[in-house]
Amino acid sequence: MKQIILFFAFLFTVNQSHSQENLPTDYLSKEFHKGRREAFRNLMPANSVAVIFSYPERVFSNDMNYKFHQNPDLYYLSGYKEPDAVLLIFKENQGTGETYNEVFFIRERDPKKETWTGRRLGIEGTKSQLGFTAVYNGRDFKDFPINFKKFDKIIYDKIPTDLNANQTGFDLFGLLQSFKTKAGITTNDNTSLDLFADITNSLREIKTPEEMELMRKTVKLSCIAHNEVMKAVGPQMSENEAEGIHTYIHKRYGAEGEGYNPIVGAGANGCILHYEENNSTKIDNQLLLMDVGSEYHGYSADVTRTIPANGKFTEEQKAIYQLVYDAQEAVFKICKEGTPLIDLNATAKEVLAKGLIKLGIITDPKDVKLYYPHSCSHFLGLDVHDKFTFKGPQSALKENMIITVEPGIYIPAGSKCDKKWWNIGVRIEDDIAIKKDTYENLSADSPRKWQDIEKLAAEKSTFNDMKFPKI
Ligand SMILES: [Mn+2]
């Protein structure tokens, strides 16, 4: 027992005397986050306050939580990556004497807990690393002198309703309770949701140069992962292992993880749009559809490649693949500022319908939706399905937006067409930065032409030579 106590005493000392070393140096800067708060404030109406909470922690199993993921809006506005926090942004300066226009209530430092669950930034760290001036511990929110009732508008997002208080009472649940009491919110008053969404949508849909740099990085390293799997994959490999190569490479390049659950599906599984089991033990001589993208410092890539496990497309696979490729090329051509958002999918659909008719798979162009049931594009950034403004048919692409272009064709077994097409599922997805008169394909590092994929598949991968003991 004494040894154990000594051990913890040792950890405690280490924790107290050393801040963390060898951290990544390319996080978003505090100036970035400050700039985003200023932009947010500019869009707020007069005499208003915005209240932005961290995401809740969620149970994985018994006393283990899922790895915490910050609310992307709070991360965007602050850079803070811990739970149990609330940020207040005021339109006008508050207080007398030393005035302030933002206050941040964060998770209190607790050396004992930090020994178990990791370092906390605390008040000092939030001031020095994230550039805030008015920072308090969460416990101080309850009695902090803010008269919410004096504001014409309180701007906040959806409030989670399924949380329980922990022992401290100063966690997210406690902060939410204090907010509701202070602001006099008795029901789930959602009147400010539209305004919160309008502001965050209009900011986040346009990427700043700093964000663009992180987007380039997350997409680039995801392409490296796709390319390595193209080389490594074979009929004997499992879906799970193919996924593992992706996730290994993401981490190898410093990504925190994936922006969404990877979809790695062979043959029939490739025809299931959000297939996430990835548990087929043998890919066999089938097509492998991989929709996998890393999350790097909060920013998600979203790249899909479809490859033949044995390195060669069959004639039927090639025909479908080429059709999806052509649809993607047609959409790329209109990727520039001013193109109405609704034109993207209309273009993809038209090419796919014509092609499916030509191949004899459908006769009525309307039936394209049987084999192409989703849409062509979404915004990309801190969320894989990122925030954007849609105000009807006039909403158009703008410079520095990032969208995906991802047509696909999925022909499950039993479809009303020649059997030779069954179990072919193809999606090609790239991440596109919109410019004034053109576009930039951020995922151009991973081959899209079937000829280029076959060429790369013929190369050997480092992973082919890895040997592990049998179990
Ligand atoms: Mn996507």
Boltz pocket constraint, residues with backbone or C-beta under 6 A from the ligand:
constraints:
  - pocket:
      binder: B
      contacts: [[A, 302], [A, 378], [A, 384], [A, 404], [A, 406], [A, 429]]
      max_distance: 6.0
